[in-house]
Structures are given as C-alpha cells and as structure tokens.
Amino acid sequence: MFESVSAGSVPQRYMMALGAAGVLSLVVWIILRQLKSYANQNIFFGVTMLTLLGCMEIIRIDYENEGLGRASSAGFNQLVWFLLSLVLMGGTLVAVKDYRIFRKFSYISMVIGLALLFSPMVPGLGVSINGSRIWINVLGHSVQPAEFAKIFMAFFFASYLFDHRDRLAVGGKKIGALHLPRLRDFGPIIVVWAACMGVLVLQKDLGTGLLFFAMFVCMLYVATGRVSWIIIGFIFFVAAAFFASQVFSHVGNRVEAWLHPFDNHVYLAVGGSQQLVTGIFGLAAGGLFGTGLGQGYPALTPLANSDFIYSSLGEELGLTGLFAVLAIYTVIICTGIVTAIKVKDGFGKLLASGLVFTMAFQIFTVVGGITLVIPLTGLTLPYMAAGGSSLVANWMVATLLLIISHQANRPDEDTSSDTFAMAALEVINEKKAQEEKQKMLRSHRASREVASQAVSTATQFITDAESDTESDAEPDSTEPPTDTREQEEYDE
C-alpha cells in the first residue's frame, strides 16, 4: 500500500506504530498460549487480520483525502486504538481467571450499561455529531459509550435469563403457538430493555437500538428454546420499523434510498441515495480482483473509512478480497457458535451466543445495507471501520469469547490418573468424616431425647405414687357392719 501511495517510503510514525503492534501482538499471543491454552486461536488471529486490513485501507484513504485537500489522521489514530485494544486484551486474559465471575455482578452490570447509554444526554458531556447525540467528550476525544454498554447489558441479560430460564419457558399463558411468560418473571428484563430502546430512540441511534433488540431476542431464544420468541421478535421488529419510517425523517430517507436508489429525485434529495449509489459504483469498479491498493478512488464515497469501509475494500481488493474478508468473519462466528455449544455452563452458553449473534447481525446489516439487501442502519463493520470505541469494544468481545472457549475446550479430568485417584480419595474421606460427624450428632441428640423421656416418666411415676399414698391414708367413712356374716365378709 505504501508502495502505491507514498513512493514506497513508510513514514516513521507508521513504522513505529506497526512495529509496536507486531511486538504487542506477539506478547498477547504468548499470554494466550500460557494462560488460556485451550482457547481457540482462530478468534485471535481472525480479529488481528481484520484490524490490520482495516488500518491499511484507512491509511490509504487518508492519503487520498490529503491529495484532495482534506487532511486526515484517522489511519494513525486507528493504529493507536489497535495498540490499546491489544493491551486491554492482554490485561483481561491475565486478570480474569473464570468468566463466571461476571455473573455475580449482573445488576451492577445493568446499572453501568444504563449509565453509559444515558451519558450522552448529560449536558456538557454529550456531543451531537451528524444529528445523533450518541457521543461523549473524553480528554478531547469522542467516545461512543453504547459500544461498551452492549457488553455490560449482555452480562445482565445472560445472568438474568440463566436464573429465570425455567420460569420463562414453562410459566405463563399459551395463545395458539405462542407461549407468553408471567409478568413477574418477564417484567424486570423487559423494563431494562425498554429503557435501553427509549434512550437510543431519543438519541436517534436506531441502528444500535436494532442491535440491542436482536441480541435480546437471540438470548431469549437460547435460554428458553421456544421459537415463539423469534415470531414475537419479528412482529415487534416489523411494527417498530414501520413506526420509525413514519416518525423519523432520516429513517424514512434511508428506506426511500433503498427502494429507489437510482431515482434522480431521491439521489439529489437531502439525505438521499448519493452516498449509497457512490459506494455501489465503487464496488462495480473493483470487479473480480479489484483496482489494486492505491489505484482506486474510495474517498469519493462519503464516510469511506467508517460506514462504507466495505465498499472501499471492494473497490481496491475486488470481489475476491471481499469474499476473503467474509471468510475470516465466518471463521470467527462459527468458532463462537461452536464455543457456545460446547460450554457446559448455562451462563457462558448464553453470553457466548449473545455476543456472537450480535457480531454476526452487525456484519449482516452493514454488508446488506451497502449491497442494497436491506436499508442502511448507520452501523459500522466490526474490527475494520474507523472508530476507537467500536474497535476497543469489539476486541473486548473477542477477549470474552477466548476466555469462554478456553473453558469449553478444556478436557475432562483423566479418571485413571493417580492425581485424580488421590483427589477423589480425599473427597470420599472428607465426605465420610462429615457423615460420621452427622451420625454422632444424631446419636447424641437421640440419647438426650431418651434421657429426657426417662426423667419425664420417672417424674410421672413418683407423682402417681404420692397420689396413691395420700388416698390410702384417708380414713374409711364406711360404717362397720353389725351382722356376724357381714362382719366376716367385711374382714375378708
């Protein structure tokens, strides 16, 4: 890429950043091998490859923008965020021994997630960009807190659904093929979900709201195993999409651009299909093998390094390059699905499936929007699009999947080994000791009961004897008989 856009010379700052990324990647891989040796490394290498491909294309677009008089440093900033993501991944792999610890902080995670979603609404903290108030200003940088909120909400949803999965699956009324849960079981989680949706609607971030909704429905289905949740979710989705297209003008414009992208009136309208059509022509220019790195014009498309990074890659790498990118995504997603299937812990199963499905759904909406399969949603491609919040948050998702896959792939203890036999013997001896202790306690308790009963019986006997003595001592009031025969019978 540098050979094409800068005469083969690599600027020193890029050389240093790429060198640091190589060293940190090696260090994190060693940590992964040592501490999470059973983790599936396809996830780590896949997200690393996608991130580097994204950085390459973003830097290439920066050079084109510079030639057009629009100076940009998004590529270098993306490398810095990549370094931070590697540091956070390494630290999390060292600090988190067992992912099940997050289950203990379910309601704390809920509070943190809601606080992150509400933070852009705080005066002086929130920042509006392109009409959406979904950013906060942190040390001069714009951060999108909803990217991190989805992780904390995934913790809460997984924990709550794991604790109440039986009541959600069995309790409640049945209406035809639909099985509705009881309000007392379903109420708390629906209130939290509704709060999330309400905040995102107020912030006009409907794409993230759609992502939260998809994650919620997926985890409900995994927790209960009922297809009725998919049907209910689809009905709600269609109703919400129709409502949003009628109420929010930018949503209506996206639907109109999707239905009539090449209509001249729609193309020239404010918020029309110009960006979408330009991206489609960029894909068409790439053909099967692409124009080559540095040989295309991806910067002609608005937001080419973020919302339309997939179109930019398609122009310079061609259909073959896009299939390679989708293949890497497929490997990561399939690995996550296998992890969710293999892990025996219910909380881990829900958490892994929710995170993986959210990633897959986001990829589908972005690629589908650019290729006219569905309307644009405003979401960005994970690991590849410019944006520090999205990159760091998605790397944390990959870290959680690595930790869960380590637990899922860990082999069962060998029952034929001496170590296992000794450990089992210790457990058996400890259990026997506890049983003996319980037996002694029961025997002692029974002895006390027998003694108490004996004392009670003796006391009653003494009391009865005293009563009989007192009755014998009383004088007989019967008058002695006067007849001799009666006297003899009386004496007998």
Buried (B, 14 or more C-beta within 10 A) or exposed (E): BBEBBBEEEEEEEBEEBBEBBEEBBEEBBEBBEEBBEEBBBBBBBBBBBBBBBBBBBBBBBBBBBBEEEEEBBBBBBBBBBBBBBBEBBBEBBEEBEEBBEBBEBBBEBBEBBBEBBBBBBEEEEBBEEEEBBBBBEEEEEBBBBBBBBBBBBBBBBBBBBBBBBEBBBEBBEEEEEBBBBBEEBBEBBEEBBEBBBEBBBEBBBBBBBBBBBBBBBBBBBBBBEBEBBEEBBEEEBEEBBEEBBEEBEBBBBBBBBBEBBEBEEBBEBEBBBBBBBBBBBBBEBBEEEBBBBBEBBBBBBEBBBBBBBBBBBBBBBBBBBBEBBEEBBBBBBEBBBBBBEBBEBBBBBBBBBBBBBBBBBBBBBBBBBBBBEBBBBBBBBBBBBBBBBBBBBBBBBBBBBBBBBBBBBBEEEEEEEEEEEEEEEEEEEEEEEEEEEEEEEEEEEEEEEEEEEEEEEEEEEEEEEEEEEEEEEEEEEEEEEEEEEEEEEEEE
